Amino acid sequence: MKLKLAKSEKMKIPICMLPLTLMLLALSHISCVVAEEREQQMKKTYIIRMDKSKMPASFGDDHFQWYGSSLKSVSKSADVLYTYRTIIHGFSTRLTAEEAELLEKQSGIVSVLPELRYELHTTRTPEFLGITFARNEAIFPTSDKISRVVIGLIDTGVWPEIKSYDDKGLGPVPKSWKGKCEEGTNFNSSSCNRKLVGARFFPKGYEASMGQPIDERVESRSPRDDSGHGTHTSTTAAGSAVPGASLFGYASGTARGMATQARVATYKACWFGGCYSSDIIAAMDKAVEDGVNILSLSIGGTRYHNYYTDAMAIGAFSAVAKGIFVSGSAGNGGPAKGSLSHNAPWITTVGAGTLDRDFPASVSLGNRKKCRGISIYAGPSLSSGLLPLVYAGNASNSIDGDVCSLDSLIPGKVAGKIVVCDRGITYDAEKSAVVKKAGGVGMILANTKASGEEVVADSYLLPTVVVGQKAGDAIKRYIASHDNPKATFDFGKTQLGVEPSPVVAAFSSRGPNPISPTVLKPDLIAPGVNILAGWSGAVPPSGFYEDTRRVSFNIISGTSMSCPHVSGLAALLKAAHPKWSPGAVKSALMTTSYTTYKNGKPLKDIATRNAATPFDYGAGHVDPVAALDPGLVYDLGVEDYLSFLCALNYTRRDIKILTHIDFTCDSSKNYRAGDLNYPSFAVSLNTSSGNRGAGTKIYTRTLTNVGTPGTYKVSVSTLSPSVKIWVEPKSLSFTRAYEKKMYTVTFVTSAMPSGTKSFARLEWYDGKHIVSSPIAISWF
């Protein structure tokens, strides 16, 4: 007789009524099952880095067998989730803390990194950036050259049916391409074409962390995009031109990516529950193996104290070492200082700025005052005339009623009224659903001090106007001072030519670099506010489940949107200059960025309404046309980064974990982090030392000529008497292409209080090209 004791819960008699022998067997089995479940709960996912040079000869060339043998020596039940063979060598698996500790002690193990969870961080943009008007210029790469570039995006997948992936006019897929279109839920190999040349998905780390397989009724276990984020980023970078694109008539025009002829490959490593490092590394590993030229990472959120525990920094280093340009979103933690993601110097870190486009709307109050805001609402209008107005904080018994959190409003106090909700805590579109459910007829979304005057559009479920802090405070004062406050809305059309633009977005994460203060971050900013791009048919534009609308294009904001702009622009530079290294591409984008408006005034920070600084925008706002012909570049390669790591006092083991290279720092050398050949300068001064930050620092840089022969002269602009800057030599002459010349910068600083900052700019000029570098000096 065969007993299926594992399913004893389905027995028709209780265990206590079984014969004694069977009861003991059942209890023993249940005890084992409970113990096994407890062990599984104690397990976590780890990424195991292996040193192939240490593989025992008994395994021959089969390193996968070696991986399995190493794993089984500490855990008989553990399975390999992924094997990695391109950007790193090793595998990922689920282990207890004790098993992980035992494995790390074995010979041939480089590191055992615990799983980390990351978060996901356009019709007008090409014109705003000058690309549309530059297509006929000699410096612009041909369509054939652009079509040889493949942009890989680690994201939420793709919705392949939209027109932004149309491959009309594109030739055959490059012969060097090794990628494929993986099949899965609602996704066939025929979903790819000559535009979308690759689509893969990586769910194993996510499923292991969740403790169960993906529910395919809710989420597609395939490259299909169920959230819209991946479709938006990939079409921003390289979407085909689509005439007549808009969101409900707003931002109408021809939608196109930055590099419309470039190919797209998507690697789905982000799911409803987040993005897990074992999946991200697997995606990066496969992307490099497939042959991408550009790697775009609109992911972040985890803070580190070093680079060798950052999975994405590790993967990005190997990608850059293989000639792949890697861009990453700076994060949406602004305007807080030091809130950046992607601080490694080999990643191009992109912050967000605004476009010269707006969606004006206004709130007319009962006292005849009008408050300006924005809106992209396109549903049924409010009834004519003024309507009753109420502040959510006065219509709720909840502690967070002022932000219109779920079920926080009292229907009897908001029915038939316009409701003022404070921005924050919950999603903006969700607030509109809360107001609608409670019987409200309209919503004013009011910024608080945290958001200031930055107004960001969203797709709301009822008539909504978003206003800045000043207008929001004025509306709330009006409500508090009137017994019968009333209001109505006026909706405008899309407005172009808005000034000043760009301004630094308040949400864009800021420097200084929390890991390496001598590396200025972010590197630059690009459009990231109210960006129109492709969207998934699986999710409404608001992203809120009660919304039944479906669109092909959506308007959203974030550094997730600015990052693919730079990824697409890097593809243009790579097409125009295929021999350029990732460091040269990065330099060209940075040294040609601008920091002033056409009237000469400095770029503004919308969070403060004051002049922005290099800690806000890095080198400045990207200028792709100028970047195609930068004149000179600060090139960077693997050796430069290794010297930089030595300056950080990384050990041989630290360097091995990060770079997968056996390298020992030369004890006779004086490594200096400030000598990294970076296109910007950051000087960090310790005021707790005896000289209180006063002293002299000397940085060295090397310029490479990528233009015509000529002589460049240097100039330095500084506004602070507490800093003196000298450059030697004061001119550099180049007689041939790719000739290199070195110069030094001497900073003489005075003692200053901790927290003091000073900024300057260094420029080399030959009469045509301006090779510009920001300088940030901090006393801490």
Salt bridges, closest charged atoms under 4 A:
ASP51 OD2 - LYS54 NZ 3.95
ASP51 OD1 - LYS656 NZ 3.42
GLU101 OE2 - LYS105 NZ 3.91
GLU104 OE2 - ARG653 NH2 3.33
GLU119 OE2 - ARG117 NH1 2.34
GLU127 OE2 - ARG256 NH1 3.85
ASP144 OD2 - ARG148 NH2 2.45
ASP155 OD1 - HIS229 ND1 2.62
GLU161 OE2 - ARG224 NH2 2.80
ASP167 OD2 - ARG194 NE 3.69
GLU182 OE2 - ARG200 NH1 2.99
GLU207 OE2 - ARG221 NE 2.82
ASP215 OD2 - ARG217 NH2 2.93
ASP226 OD2 - LYS268 NZ 3.75
GLU289 OE2 - ARG85 NH2 3.00
GLU289 OE1 - LYS286 NZ 3.63
ASP290 OD2 - ARG200 NE 2.90
ASP356 OD2 - ARG124 NH2 2.71
ASP358 OD2 - ARG372 NH1 3.75
ASP407 OD1 - LYS437 NZ 3.01
ASP422 OD1 - LYS476 NZ 2.77
ASP428 OD2 - ARG423 NE 3.80
ASP490 OD2 - LYS370 NZ 3.89
ASP523 OD2 - LYS521 NZ 2.82
ASP523 OD2 - LYS586 NZ 3.15
ASP547 OD2 - ARG549 NH2 2.79
ASP605 OD2 - ARG510 NH1 2.87
ASP616 OD1 - ARG510 NH1 2.93
ASP629 OD2 - LYS768 NZ 3.32
ASP629 OD2 - HIS769 NE2 3.09
ASP662 OD1 - ARG652 NH2 3.81
ASP662 OD2 - LYS656 NZ 3.21
ASP675 OD2 - ARG672 NE 2.78
GLU728 OE2 - LYS730 NZ 2.86
GLU739 OE2 - ARG736 NH1 3.79
GLU739 OE2 - LYS741 NZ 3.72
ASP766 OD2 - HIS769 ND1 3.05
